[in-house]
Amino acid sequence: MKVASVATIAADGQRGFWIRLAIGVAVLAAGLAGGALVMEHEGHIVTGMNNEIVWGMPHVFAIFLIVAASGVLNIASMASVFGQSHYKPWSKLSGLLSLAMLAGGLMVLMLDLGRPERMVVAATHYNFKSVFAWNVFLYSGMFAAVAVYLWMQLEKRMTRHTKPAGVAALVWRFVLTTGTGAIFAFLVARQAYASAVLPPLFIAMSLAWGMAVFVLVQAAYRGEVAGELLRRMKNLLGVLIALGLYFTVVYHLTNLYFARQAEFERFILLDGGIYPLLLWAGYVLAGSIVPMILLWRPSASARALQAAAALTVIGAFAFLYVFIIGGQAFPLEIFPGYEVASSFRDGAVSAYAPSLPELLLGFAGVAAAFVITLVGAQVLDILPAESTS
């Protein structure tokens, strides 16, 4: 009777795996066919992007996946580098998630360029005065560092090298996220960017967003956590959310200090229509304050942790939409104090509405990360024992 029960459980697990894999592959195929292929064939005219807003909704998805791929390694770093044994059973899943999300984000970036086959040129010809050239090395280096780190954890003969590999991955993920923030920090052609606060802001955001993603994936595999692990995870996530909100406040206060940025801040905080609404209601309230309240209640449960993590992810997309789309929509103020107008719409706020192909391509990146994680967890010794909590 016991053997039959075990066999039934195993069969149900296999059936669930194939169902989830079929759903993931279907979403990925729909995204590639209805998003990437349509944009490649018809051109970006079928999207909401234009000459003013050249980074649309696919970039929102891509940057979330890339930034969160760095932060999702929190669990592995806490276990291997800082010796927190409560996180050790989950460190391998943390590494797998990092690789999967980075792959999904880079897939969206390449397919959104319009000429993905030209990636060969970007990979063989470098202009080291461009931060984009730096990121080619940062992304590939991140893949290598995390892959080696995961190998050290999976191979019993190599476990003694886990900590050095974890330190290398920890350093590299901070460098990677700094480079992602520097893409915007070095961009002087937009009012929203060109700020030294952006690299540390992106690091803080990556820590919170990656932690939130891990909480949701861990819950999907093993259900609710309890005891000391629950206490640690909810406290850590709460602190990371607060850290991201703090740097966001510093970023806007820094802009408000400069007179030339006053109009942009008024636009993004008050008068910009959808952008202030998403910033205040989506990121500040729903994505930061409410999760912190849920997490820091003395009686916070595993359900509260999962709800806070889901809200943090929603807030992340709200923040990135405002930061990326709103930052491009506001015109560059070349001559402060003067109005500029021309047939090229200089000085005018740009309109943008994401199209279906853009959304499909973005979800294809998420689906790619989902499929890689699902297959990796099934094939490799990634997940801890059922009794781990």
ROKE-980981 format. One record per residue (C-alpha): residue in three letters; x negated, y negated, z. Coordinates in Angstrom, 3 decimals. Layout:
residues N
BATI  type         X         Y         Z
BATI   ala         X         Y         Z
...
end
This chain:
residues 389
BATI  type         X         Y         Z
BATI   met     0.000     0.000     0.000
BATI   lys    -2.855    -2.345     0.833
BATI   val    -4.570    -1.589    -2.470
BATI   ala    -1.373    -2.368    -4.348
BATI   ser    -1.030    -5.694    -2.562
BATI   val    -4.599    -6.683    -3.412
BATI   ala    -4.044    -5.690    -7.032
BATI   thr    -0.844    -7.722    -7.183
BATI   ile    -2.579   -10.783    -5.758
BATI   ala    -5.424   -10.418    -8.255
BATI   ala    -2.964   -10.070   -11.147
BATI   asp    -1.068   -13.174   -10.034
BATI   gly    -4.340   -15.080    -9.819
BATI   gln    -5.325   -14.050   -13.345
BATI   arg    -1.893   -14.974   -14.686
BATI   gly    -2.111   -18.402   -13.020
BATI   phe    -5.558   -18.954   -14.491
BATI   trp    -4.411   -18.220   -18.040
BATI   ile    -1.332   -20.410   -17.667
BATI   arg    -3.409   -23.354   -16.405
BATI   leu    -6.002   -22.778   -19.114
BATI   ala    -3.309   -22.747   -21.823
BATI   ile    -1.872   -26.029   -20.527
BATI   gly    -5.317   -27.635   -20.391
BATI   val    -6.259   -26.493   -23.894
BATI   ala    -2.875   -27.660   -25.245
BATI   val    -3.362   -31.160   -23.781
BATI   leu    -6.930   -31.245   -25.088
BATI   ala    -5.825   -30.181   -28.576
BATI   ala    -2.987   -32.738   -28.608
BATI   gly    -5.392   -35.463   -27.531
BATI   leu    -7.969   -34.591   -30.164
BATI   ala    -5.382   -34.218   -32.961
BATI   gly    -3.043   -37.067   -32.053
BATI   gly    -5.704   -39.371   -30.680
BATI   ala    -9.235   -38.888   -31.992
BATI   leu    -8.300   -37.506   -35.425
BATI   val    -5.667   -40.172   -36.077
BATI   met    -8.035   -42.974   -35.031
BATI   glu   -10.826   -41.477   -37.127
BATI   his    -8.585   -41.170   -40.215
BATI   glu    -6.505   -44.335   -39.944
BATI   gly    -9.024   -46.572   -38.205
BATI   his    -8.587   -48.610   -35.057
BATI   ile    -5.759   -50.546   -36.699
BATI   val    -3.401   -47.912   -35.225
BATI   thr    -4.513   -48.835   -31.718
BATI   gly    -3.784   -51.877   -29.593
BATI   met    -7.419   -52.951   -29.847
BATI   asn    -8.444   -55.974   -31.901
BATI   asn   -11.380   -58.290   -32.523
BATI   glu   -11.097   -59.727   -29.012
BATI   ile   -10.337   -56.547   -27.056
BATI   val   -12.686   -53.917   -28.444
BATI   trp   -12.650   -51.649   -25.378
BATI   gly    -9.141   -50.328   -24.881
BATI   met    -7.405   -47.665   -22.867
BATI   pro    -9.846   -44.878   -23.857
BATI   his   -12.607   -46.836   -22.129
BATI   val   -10.493   -47.052   -18.981
BATI   phe   -10.291   -43.247   -18.915
BATI   ala   -13.931   -42.784   -19.925
BATI   ile   -15.380   -45.135   -17.322
BATI   phe   -13.199   -43.638   -14.602
BATI   leu   -14.420   -40.142   -15.464
BATI   ile   -18.082   -41.184   -15.661
BATI   val   -18.044   -43.262   -12.477
BATI   ala   -16.066   -40.639   -10.538
BATI   ala   -18.441   -37.924   -11.840
BATI   ser   -21.158   -39.598    -9.811
BATI   gly   -19.030   -39.980    -6.699
BATI   val   -17.632   -36.463    -6.729
BATI   leu   -21.120   -35.261    -5.780
BATI   asn   -20.527   -36.753    -2.311
BATI   ile   -19.641   -33.324    -0.949
BATI   ala   -22.748   -31.625    -2.329
BATI   ser   -24.990   -34.449    -1.113
BATI   met   -23.456   -34.372     2.366
BATI   ala   -24.121   -30.625     2.554
BATI   ser   -27.580   -30.314     1.003
BATI   val   -29.228   -33.667     1.652
BATI   phe   -27.675   -34.732     4.956
BATI   gly   -27.195   -31.260     6.453
BATI   gln   -23.436   -31.488     7.069
BATI   ser   -22.563   -27.785     7.239
BATI   his   -18.793   -28.353     7.070
BATI   tyr   -19.148   -29.394     3.426
BATI   lys   -21.526   -26.616     2.347
BATI   pro   -18.867   -24.107     1.132
BATI   trp   -17.565   -26.739    -1.289
BATI   ser   -20.863   -28.098    -2.591
BATI   lys   -20.911   -25.900    -5.713
BATI   leu   -17.433   -27.041    -6.749
BATI   ser   -18.649   -30.607    -6.263
BATI   gly   -21.504   -30.039    -8.717
BATI   leu   -19.280   -28.329   -11.284
BATI   leu   -16.766   -31.179   -11.112
BATI   ser   -19.533   -33.704   -11.688
BATI   leu   -20.685   -31.987   -14.875
BATI   ala   -17.106   -31.528   -16.119
BATI   met   -16.033   -35.128   -15.544
BATI   leu   -19.200   -36.533   -17.074
BATI   ala   -18.663   -34.358   -20.162
BATI   gly   -15.018   -35.460   -20.450
BATI   gly   -15.875   -39.140   -20.083
BATI   leu   -18.681   -39.048   -22.647
BATI   met   -16.440   -37.166   -25.080
BATI   val   -13.909   -39.998   -24.937
BATI   leu   -16.630   -42.619   -25.394
BATI   met   -18.063   -40.935   -28.485
BATI   leu   -14.680   -40.347   -30.102
BATI   asp   -13.576   -43.921   -29.394
BATI   leu   -16.538   -45.367   -31.293
BATI   gly   -14.840   -44.700   -34.623
BATI   arg   -17.890   -42.993   -36.128
BATI   pro   -18.857   -40.230   -33.671
BATI   glu   -21.316   -38.709   -36.155
BATI   arg   -23.380   -41.905   -35.780
BATI   met   -24.221   -40.760   -32.259
BATI   val   -27.255   -39.092   -33.826
BATI   val   -28.612   -42.554   -34.619
BATI   ala   -28.040   -43.744   -31.055
BATI   ala   -29.808   -40.662   -29.735
BATI   thr   -32.889   -41.064   -31.959
BATI   his   -33.336   -44.845   -32.325
BATI   tyr   -33.595   -46.937   -29.173
BATI   asn   -33.551   -50.642   -28.469
BATI   phe   -34.821   -50.792   -24.918
BATI   lys   -33.662   -54.385   -24.552
BATI   ser   -30.124   -52.971   -24.597
BATI   val   -28.600   -51.431   -21.478
BATI   phe   -26.654   -49.083   -23.759
BATI   ala   -29.955   -47.465   -24.815
BATI   trp   -30.848   -46.995   -21.162
BATI   asn   -27.599   -45.179   -20.539
BATI   val   -28.408   -42.531   -23.156
BATI   phe   -31.219   -41.409   -20.843
BATI   leu   -29.178   -41.926   -17.693
BATI   tyr   -26.339   -39.681   -18.905
BATI   ser   -28.587   -36.904   -20.187
BATI   gly   -30.692   -37.150   -17.035
BATI   met   -27.578   -36.827   -14.907
BATI   phe   -26.563   -33.670   -16.774
BATI   ala   -30.018   -32.185   -16.224
BATI   ala   -30.256   -33.166   -12.544
BATI   val   -26.822   -31.811   -11.621
BATI   ala   -27.259   -28.648   -13.713
BATI   val   -30.530   -27.851   -11.924
BATI   tyr   -28.920   -28.706    -8.577
BATI   leu   -26.029   -26.336    -9.288
BATI   trp   -28.443   -23.620   -10.408
BATI   met   -30.373   -23.917    -7.128
BATI   gln   -27.131   -23.350    -5.229
BATI   leu   -25.951   -20.425    -7.346
BATI   glu   -29.224   -18.504    -7.505
BATI   lys   -30.052   -17.005    -4.114
BATI   arg   -33.759   -16.818    -4.922
BATI   met   -33.813   -20.590    -5.481
BATI   thr   -31.847   -21.752    -2.434
BATI   arg   -34.999   -23.078    -0.761
BATI   his   -35.150   -25.702    -3.515
BATI   thr   -31.571   -26.860    -2.974
BATI   lys   -32.445   -29.874    -0.825
BATI   pro   -35.125   -31.316    -3.167
BATI   ala   -32.763   -30.798    -6.116
BATI   gly   -29.976   -32.462    -4.088
BATI   val   -32.185   -35.461    -3.310
BATI   ala   -33.058   -35.811    -7.009
BATI   ala   -29.367   -35.645    -7.994
BATI   leu   -28.477   -38.160    -5.267
BATI   val   -31.061   -40.656    -6.497
BATI   trp   -30.136   -40.139   -10.127
BATI   arg   -26.417   -40.608    -9.570
BATI   phe   -27.066   -43.952    -7.900
BATI   val   -29.262   -44.940   -10.835
BATI   leu   -26.576   -43.788   -13.290
BATI   thr   -23.803   -45.764   -11.590
BATI   thr   -26.057   -48.815   -11.357
BATI   gly   -26.625   -48.521   -15.102
BATI   thr   -22.883   -48.292   -15.757
BATI   gly   -22.297   -51.427   -13.687
BATI   ala   -25.212   -53.110   -15.446
BATI   ile   -23.448   -52.672   -18.807
BATI   phe   -21.002   -55.293   -17.588
BATI   ala   -23.419   -57.238   -15.379
BATI   phe   -25.677   -57.998   -18.363
BATI   leu   -22.757   -58.899   -20.648
BATI   val   -22.673   -62.700   -20.782
BATI   ala   -20.102   -63.007   -23.573
BATI   arg   -17.128   -62.488   -21.225
BATI   gln   -16.057   -64.623   -18.284
BATI   ala   -15.245   -61.582   -16.150
BATI   tyr   -18.698   -60.041   -16.242
BATI   ala   -22.341   -61.212   -15.964
BATI   ser   -22.419   -60.807   -12.182
BATI   ala   -25.114   -59.164   -10.039
BATI   val   -22.348   -57.902    -7.731
BATI   leu   -21.116   -55.426   -10.347
BATI   pro   -23.728   -52.630    -9.929
BATI   pro   -23.120   -52.277    -6.151
BATI   leu   -19.385   -52.632    -6.787
BATI   phe   -19.483   -49.710    -9.212
BATI   ile   -21.506   -47.630    -6.747
BATI   ala   -18.927   -48.258    -4.019
BATI   met   -16.070   -47.479    -6.395
BATI   ser   -17.731   -44.262    -7.561
BATI   leu   -18.063   -42.994    -4.003
BATI   ala   -14.369   -43.587    -3.254
BATI   trp   -12.975   -42.392    -6.582
BATI   gly   -15.130   -39.276    -6.693
BATI   met   -14.159   -38.367    -3.145
BATI   ala   -10.477   -38.809    -4.008
BATI   val   -10.780   -36.560    -7.059
BATI   phe   -12.535   -33.883    -5.007
BATI   val    -9.802   -33.939    -2.354
BATI   leu    -7.139   -33.328    -5.016
BATI   val    -9.068   -30.538    -6.756
BATI   gln    -9.949   -28.850    -3.466
BATI   ala    -6.273   -28.938    -2.456
BATI   ala    -5.276   -27.399    -5.796
BATI   tyr    -7.627   -24.456    -5.210
BATI   arg    -7.317   -23.808    -1.485
BATI   gly    -4.364   -25.822    -0.238
BATI   glu    -4.503   -27.941     2.896
BATI   val    -7.682   -28.381     4.916
BATI   ala    -7.585   -28.472     8.702
BATI   gly    -9.681   -29.025    11.799
BATI   glu   -13.060   -30.724    11.679
BATI   leu   -13.246   -30.737     7.867
BATI   leu    -9.945   -32.623     7.667
BATI   arg   -11.146   -35.199    10.188
BATI   arg   -14.405   -35.752     8.365
BATI   met   -12.862   -35.969     4.899
BATI   lys   -10.141   -38.431     5.838
BATI   asn   -12.566   -40.668     7.758
BATI   leu   -15.092   -40.599     4.924
BATI   leu   -12.516   -41.368     2.248
BATI   gly   -11.093   -44.221     4.328
BATI   val   -14.510   -45.809     4.797
BATI   leu   -15.350   -45.476     1.089
BATI   ile   -12.050   -47.074     0.046
BATI   ala   -12.717   -49.960     2.440
BATI   leu   -16.234   -50.338     1.018
BATI   gly   -14.889   -50.585    -2.539
BATI   leu   -12.292   -53.158    -1.492
BATI   tyr   -14.989   -55.169     0.305
BATI   phe   -17.177   -55.414    -2.801
BATI   thr   -14.131   -56.341    -4.886
BATI   val   -13.453   -59.247    -2.529
BATI   val   -17.127   -60.282    -2.703
BATI   tyr   -17.011   -60.163    -6.501
BATI   his   -14.001   -62.482    -6.701
BATI   leu   -15.297   -64.810    -3.985
BATI   thr   -18.584   -65.072    -5.882
BATI   asn   -16.687   -66.055    -9.026
BATI   leu   -14.605   -68.599    -7.123
BATI   tyr   -17.790   -70.260    -5.876
BATI   phe   -18.688   -71.293    -9.438
BATI   ala   -16.507   -74.033   -10.947
BATI   arg   -16.770   -72.575   -14.455
BATI   gln   -15.125   -69.340   -13.220
BATI   ala   -12.125   -71.005   -11.579
BATI   glu    -9.841   -70.671   -14.613
BATI   phe   -10.692   -67.017   -15.055
BATI   glu   -10.010   -66.262   -11.390
BATI   arg    -6.694   -68.092   -11.585
BATI   phe    -5.820   -65.995   -14.625
BATI   ile    -6.806   -62.661   -13.130
BATI   leu    -5.408   -63.334    -9.640
BATI   leu    -2.300   -65.417   -10.301
BATI   asp    -1.281   -66.422   -13.821
BATI   gly    -2.308   -63.485   -16.019
BATI   gly     1.000   -61.610   -16.095
BATI   ile     0.381   -57.868   -15.934
BATI   tyr    -3.195   -58.253   -14.706
BATI   pro    -2.505   -59.889   -11.298
BATI   leu     0.381   -57.467   -10.800
BATI   leu    -1.839   -54.429   -11.388
BATI   leu    -4.641   -55.886    -9.298
BATI   trp    -2.575   -56.795    -6.237
BATI   ala     0.138   -54.121    -6.333
BATI   gly    -1.781   -51.340    -8.076
BATI   tyr    -5.287   -51.603    -6.682
BATI   val    -5.210   -53.692    -3.495
BATI   leu    -1.894   -52.485    -2.028
BATI   ala    -1.175   -49.023    -3.443
BATI   gly    -4.785   -48.048    -4.165
BATI   ser    -6.517   -49.399    -1.051
BATI   ile    -4.410   -50.676     1.858
BATI   val    -1.782   -47.914     1.866
BATI   pro    -4.397   -45.112     1.615
BATI   met    -6.386   -46.624     4.488
BATI   ile    -3.235   -46.783     6.618
BATI   leu    -2.455   -43.139     5.790
BATI   leu    -5.993   -42.000     6.558
BATI   trp    -6.650   -43.908     9.738
BATI   arg    -3.520   -42.927    11.600
BATI   pro    -4.469   -40.688    14.558
BATI   ser    -1.934   -38.105    13.419
BATI   ala    -2.996   -38.113     9.745
BATI   ser    -2.387   -34.680     8.217
BATI   ala    -3.750   -32.884     5.189
BATI   arg    -0.703   -34.089     3.245
BATI   ala    -1.602   -37.674     4.158
BATI   leu    -5.154   -37.055     2.918
BATI   gln    -3.867   -35.769    -0.412
BATI   ala    -1.402   -38.653    -0.775
BATI   ala    -4.155   -41.153    -0.016
BATI   ala    -6.418   -39.503    -2.590
BATI   ala    -3.702   -39.613    -5.271
BATI   leu    -3.031   -43.297    -4.553
BATI   thr    -6.753   -44.019    -4.733
BATI   val    -6.921   -42.506    -8.225
BATI   ile    -3.888   -44.555    -9.317
BATI   gly    -5.524   -47.656    -7.873
BATI   ala    -8.721   -46.835    -9.754
BATI   phe    -6.927   -46.894   -13.101
BATI   ala    -5.170   -50.145   -12.138
BATI   phe    -8.505   -51.740   -11.223
BATI   leu   -10.236   -50.592   -14.410
BATI   tyr    -7.363   -51.775   -16.600
BATI   val    -7.572   -55.234   -15.048
BATI   phe   -11.365   -55.302   -15.101
BATI   ile   -11.881   -53.987   -18.645
BATI   ile    -8.790   -55.161   -20.535
BATI   gly    -8.129   -58.319   -18.525
BATI   gly   -11.800   -59.229   -18.634
BATI   gln   -11.747   -59.138   -22.428
BATI   ala    -8.337   -60.801   -22.760
BATI   phe    -9.498   -64.014   -21.107
BATI   pro   -11.427   -66.200   -23.606
BATI   leu   -15.039   -67.161   -22.975
BATI   glu   -15.158   -70.740   -21.726
BATI   ile   -18.077   -72.074   -23.766
BATI   phe   -17.397   -75.746   -23.028
BATI   pro   -16.024   -76.116   -19.476
BATI   gly   -13.532   -78.951   -19.169
BATI   tyr   -12.659   -78.941   -22.872
BATI   glu   -10.047   -77.100   -24.918
BATI   val   -11.333   -75.023   -27.828
BATI   ala    -9.058   -73.931   -30.676
BATI   ser    -9.667   -72.527   -34.153
BATI   ser    -8.239   -70.157   -36.727
BATI   phe   -10.168   -67.379   -34.980
BATI   arg    -8.002   -67.757   -31.844
BATI   asp   -10.924   -69.189   -29.874
BATI   gly    -9.773   -70.306   -26.464
BATI   ala    -6.579   -68.206   -26.566
BATI   val    -5.709   -65.326   -24.243
BATI   ser    -5.615   -62.078   -26.224
BATI   ala    -2.640   -59.732   -26.200
BATI   tyr    -3.067   -55.991   -25.831
BATI   ala    -0.765   -52.990   -25.509
BATI   pro    -2.192   -49.446   -25.465
BATI   ser    -1.034   -47.218   -28.301
BATI   leu    -0.131   -43.532   -28.203
BATI   pro    -3.390   -42.409   -29.901
BATI   glu    -5.387   -44.257   -27.240
BATI   leu    -3.484   -42.604   -24.410
BATI   leu    -3.773   -39.177   -26.037
BATI   leu    -7.530   -39.570   -26.412
BATI   gly    -7.838   -40.630   -22.769
BATI   phe    -5.856   -37.634   -21.557
BATI   ala    -7.995   -35.413   -23.800
BATI   gly   -11.017   -36.430   -21.718
BATI   val    -9.199   -35.509   -18.512
BATI   ala    -8.112   -32.205   -20.087
BATI   ala   -11.683   -31.442   -21.155
BATI   ala   -12.894   -31.954   -17.576
BATI   phe   -10.011   -29.802   -16.329
BATI   val   -10.793   -26.924   -18.717
BATI   ile   -14.535   -26.986   -17.943
BATI   thr   -13.837   -26.934   -14.203
BATI   leu   -11.229   -24.185   -14.529
BATI   val   -13.421   -21.888   -16.619
BATI   gly   -16.540   -22.635   -14.581
BATI   ala   -14.799   -21.817   -11.311
BATI   gln   -13.468   -18.585   -12.823
BATI   val   -16.735   -17.375   -14.321
BATI   leu   -19.266   -18.561   -11.721
BATI   asp   -19.446   -18.061    -7.969
BATI   ile   -18.169   -21.577    -7.275
BATI   leu   -15.316   -21.337    -4.791
BATI   pro   -15.725   -20.475    -1.102
BATI   ala   -13.911   -17.633     0.601
BATI   glu   -10.177   -17.952     1.102
BATI   ser   -10.575   -18.465     4.825
BATI   thr   -12.746   -21.596     4.463
BATI   ser   -11.122   -24.710     5.926
end
